[in-house]
């Protein structure tokens, strides 16, 4: 049996790793997996870089940053599996929420207006000479960062001049908001819901509502390890695919929530996990429940397919916010990091129907659509 150490962060979308372990998909593939719960994304990156773990649940942009040597040591990383789509949300403190209410008293039910309402608050604070609002993201190179910036910019809010963006690890964001260290954050579940359950804040908008079916976490490995362990890598991909398919079955929800709540995994109360699993935003202060059908998408719409067009978009955002300053061949870099053909070879080799292309149009479909006869989800931006 092949032993492999995999790092993860306590988030709902670590579920494929948890399920593959608990349901025996790793063991069925002959893999002896040790899941290592980490406290921050920088821990994940460093342990993978120095070989303390063989694979990890990773923020997709971390692979680009590490491969290009931005924000840390230069180490080529690759992926051939996506953990799913969506799953993030932007939450604000109760104090900031109260500042927003005079401009729109039903802002929680109107996520499409949330950034415009925030813009009015920011303008009023400037007039009053107040300090900038502080918004947290989980890592500088993250979808959370780029989705937050896109949301702010959609209302004419400058991410550089009008707010301050800081980094806080996912499990610490609720405490940071309770201690008034930050005014809001963009984070993966269950930490947005957990703030609402603790009555520390409210969720304004989900990542899905900023970019319909946006990419999220990926399975990251070093290029060196992938080249040296091709068969183990293939088995890992197939075990995780089976786990994602299992997660998508409604009858498995209760078991999934029970596993995720365990302290060695996410370690959050089951009540904070259920909302995301049920595709629901809950605001206990206002007794409001809002359905978001694709709040988190673990399997459908080819959610586990590592689209190189997703990598293209991420690299473009890194350039747009000044994290990458050199002229780059975006397509070539995406292809070197996203091993889409390997995913197709592994999963397609088990009889799963997959598209023949590695890229798809992004931001062009406001309703579900077909790609080579395969059902795809909408992909519009706010």
MILO-162792 format. One record per residue (C-alpha): x, y, z; residue in one letter. Coordinates in steps of 0.05 Angstrom, whole numbers, padded with zeros to 5 digits, always signed. Example, Ala and Ser with C-alpha at 12.3 -4.5 7.8 and 13.67 -1.06 7.14 Angstrom:
! residues 2
+00246-00090+00156A +00273-00021+00143S 
END
This chain:
! residues 382
+00000+00000+00000X +00026+00069-00019X +00031+00120+00038X +00016+00193+00023X +00009+00253+00068X -00043+00305+00047X -00051+00374+00078X -00118+00409+00083X -00151+00470+00115X -00214+00461+00157X -00265+00483+00105X -00328+00452+00078X -00296+00441+00010X -00243+00395+00041X -00301+00345+00039X -00273+00302-00019X -00211+00286+00024X -00254+00270+00085X -00301+00226+00046X -00246+00190+00008X -00215+00174+00075X -00278+00156+00115X -00315+00121+00058X -00253+00080+00038X -00241+00107-00032X -00167+00118-00016X -00160+00049+00012X -00196+00018-00047X -00142+00048-00092X -00087+00020-00049X -00069+00087-00018X -00051+00094+00056X -00069+00168+00066X -00055+00211+00127X -00096+00275+00127X -00060+00333+00161X -00103+00391+00186X -00064+00456+00177X -00076+00525+00207X -00060+00569+00147X -00049+00568+00073X +00023+00589+00081X +00034+00526+00123X +00004+00484+00067X +00049+00517+00015X +00113+00511+00056X +00101+00438+00076X +00088+00419+00003X +00148+00458-00021X +00195+00424+00028X +00166+00354+00019X +00134+00347+00088X +00070+00329+00052X +00060+00298-00016X -00005+00332-00036X -00053+00385-00011X -00120+00419-00017X -00096+00486-00044X -00122+00553-00067X -00117+00550-00142X -00077+00616-00148X -00025+00589-00099X -00001+00542-00154X +00012+00600-00201X +00047+00641-00148X +00092+00584-00126X +00108+00563-00198X +00127+00635-00216X +00163+00648-00150X +00117+00705-00128X +00107+00717-00053X +00153+00659-00033X +00201+00607-00059X +00197+00585-00131X +00172+00514-00136X +00133+00487-00196X +00065+00460-00174X +00013+00425-00216X -00059+00402-00210X -00104+00352-00245X -00165+00355-00201X -00212+00410-00176X -00248+00404-00109X -00310+00438-00137X -00340+00505-00154X -00364+00563-00111X -00369+00559-00035X -00344+00628-00015X -00384+00686+00014X -00372+00758+00036X -00395+00775+00107X -00393+00840+00145X -00395+00857+00219X -00460+00877+00253X -00433+00948+00260X -00420+00955+00186X -00487+00923+00170X -00521+00976+00213X -00485+01030+00173X -00512+01000+00109X -00585+00995+00131X -00604+01069+00121X -00586+01063+00047X -00622+00997+00036X -00661+00964+00093X -00668+00899+00054X -00596+00892+00032X -00592+00820+00058X -00646+00800+00009X -00615+00839-00048X -00544+00814-00056X -00538+00846-00125X -00542+00915-00091X -00494+00900-00034X -00431+00932-00065X -00469+00995-00086X -00496+01002-00015X -00426+00993+00013X -00401+01047-00035X -00450+01096-00002X -00425+01078+00067X -00353+01087+00044X -00368+01155+00014X -00403+01177+00079X -00345+01153+00121X -00296+01193+00078X -00338+01255+00088X -00337+01243+00163X -00261+01232+00163X -00266+01160+00187X -00212+01108+00173X -00218+01058+00117X -00257+00994+00126X -00215+00931+00133X -00234+00869+00094X -00198+00802+00104X -00182+00750+00053X -00150+00683+00069X -00087+00691+00026X -00061+00743-00022X -00063+00692-00079X -00134+00666-00073X -00201+00667-00108X -00227+00701-00045X -00181+00760-00059X -00200+00766-00132X -00275+00756-00121X -00273+00809-00066X -00237+00858-00112X -00286+00843-00169X -00345+00855-00123X -00317+00920-00097X -00298+00945-00167X -00368+00929-00193X -00393+00989-00152X -00334+01035-00166X -00299+01020-00100X -00223+01020-00107X -00193+00959-00072X -00128+00998-00062X -00153+01067-00041X -00223+01058-00011X -00212+00997+00034X -00155+00960+00067X -00148+00886+00049X -00112+00843+00100X -00098+00768+00107X -00130+00725+00162X -00131+00648+00162X -00201+00618+00151X -00212+00590+00221X -00193+00658+00252X -00238+00706+00212X -00298+00701+00259X -00256+00717+00320X -00222+00774+00283X -00289+00804+00268X -00315+00794+00339X -00253+00832+00364X -00265+00889+00314X -00199+00875+00279X -00235+00872+00212X -00301+00898+00185X -00315+00841+00136X -00284+00783+00099X -00289+00737+00040X -00280+00665+00062X -00301+00594+00046X -00355+00558+00086X -00371+00544+00141X -00338+00607+00169X -00388+00656+00138X -00447+00618+00166X -00410+00608+00232X -00406+00684+00241X -00481+00690+00229X -00495+00633+00278X -00453+00668+00331X -00489+00733+00314X -00422+00765+00299X -00440+00787+00229X -00483+00776+00167X -00471+00747+00098X -00482+00798+00042X -00467+00758-00021X -00440+00690-00041X -00382+00677-00088X -00431+00645-00136X -00468+00711-00141X -00403+00747-00158X -00381+00697-00211X -00430+00640-00225X -00394+00574-00216X -00325+00602-00203X -00266+00556-00191X -00241+00544-00121X -00193+00494-00088X -00151+00444-00127X -00108+00384-00110X -00037+00411-00111X +00027+00370-00118X +00097+00389-00138X +00115+00376-00210X +00174+00335-00187X +00129+00289-00145X +00078+00282-00201X +00131+00261-00250X +00162+00212-00201X +00096+00181-00178X +00049+00179-00238X +00010+00118-00216X -00001+00143-00145X -00023+00210-00173X -00073+00175-00219X -00102+00134-00161X -00108+00197-00119X -00148+00233-00174X -00195+00174-00183X -00207+00165-00108X -00225+00239-00101X -00270+00237-00162X -00310+00180-00130X -00313+00219-00065X -00341+00281-00101X -00393+00238-00135X -00412+00209-00067X -00419+00280-00037X -00468+00298-00092X -00518+00245-00070X -00573+00277-00025X -00579+00215+00018X -00507+00225+00041X -00515+00295+00070X -00526+00275+00142X -00465+00230+00143X -00423+00283+00108X -00441+00337+00159X -00426+00289+00217X -00357+00273+00188X -00339+00346+00173X -00359+00368+00244X -00306+00321+00275X -00248+00360+00308X -00196+00326+00263X -00231+00354+00202X -00269+00420+00199X -00287+00420+00272X -00345+00469+00267X -00415+00457+00297X -00461+00416+00252X -00510+00475+00254X -00457+00518+00219X -00445+00465+00166X -00516+00450+00146X -00531+00516+00113X -00477+00509+00061X -00494+00436+00049X -00568+00457+00039X -00549+00515-00007X -00577+00566+00041X -00556+00633+00072X -00583+00644+00142X -00586+00709+00180X -00610+00695+00252X -00613+00769+00269X -00666+00780+00216X -00695+00710+00213X -00681+00710+00139X -00666+00647+00099X -00644+00656+00027X -00636+00599-00021X -00574+00600-00066X -00581+00537-00109X -00507+00535-00127X -00477+00563-00063X -00429+00504-00066X -00422+00457-00125X -00380+00395-00110X -00394+00353-00171X -00444+00374-00224X -00426+00418-00283X -00359+00383-00289X -00340+00416-00223X -00278+00372-00215X -00251+00385-00285X -00187+00429-00282X -00204+00480-00335X -00144+00517-00363X -00190+00576-00377X -00199+00582-00301X -00123+00585-00295X -00121+00638-00350X -00171+00682-00311X -00132+00675-00246X -00067+00695-00279X -00102+00755-00311X -00127+00777-00242X -00057+00770-00213X -00032+00816-00268X -00090+00865-00259X -00076+00876-00184X -00001+00882-00194X +00020+00815-00165X +00052+00797-00232X +00088+00854-00266X +00125+00819-00322X +00096+00803-00390X +00075+00730-00389X +00050+00677-00437X -00014+00664-00397X -00037+00605-00439X +00030+00569-00435X +00034+00578-00359X -00037+00553-00350X -00022+00491-00391X +00042+00477-00351X +00004+00479-00285X -00065+00451-00302X -00055+00380-00325X -00124+00374-00355X -00105+00318-00402X -00084+00275-00343X -00153+00285-00310X -00186+00267-00376X -00143+00205-00383X -00157+00181-00311X -00231+00198-00305X -00248+00187-00378X -00211+00121-00374X -00265+00098-00324X -00320+00111-00375X -00339+00182-00354X -00359+00227-00412X -00315+00289-00415X -00305+00346-00464X -00249+00344-00515X -00227+00416-00500X -00185+00442-00442X -00214+00512-00443X -00285+00540-00446X -00315+00610-00452X -00318+00645-00385X -00370+00698-00368X -00414+00687-00429X -00471+00644-00404X -00526+00670-00358X -00563+00604-00360X -00541+00531-00361X -00514+00510-00429X -00487+00450-00466X -00414+00437-00484X -00407+00378-00532X -00473+00353-00505X -00451+00358-00431X -00492+00401-00383X -00453+00461-00359X -00472+00514-00308X -00480+00589-00319X -00416+00630-00314X -00438+00703-00311X -00403+00757-00270X -00440+00805-00225X 
END
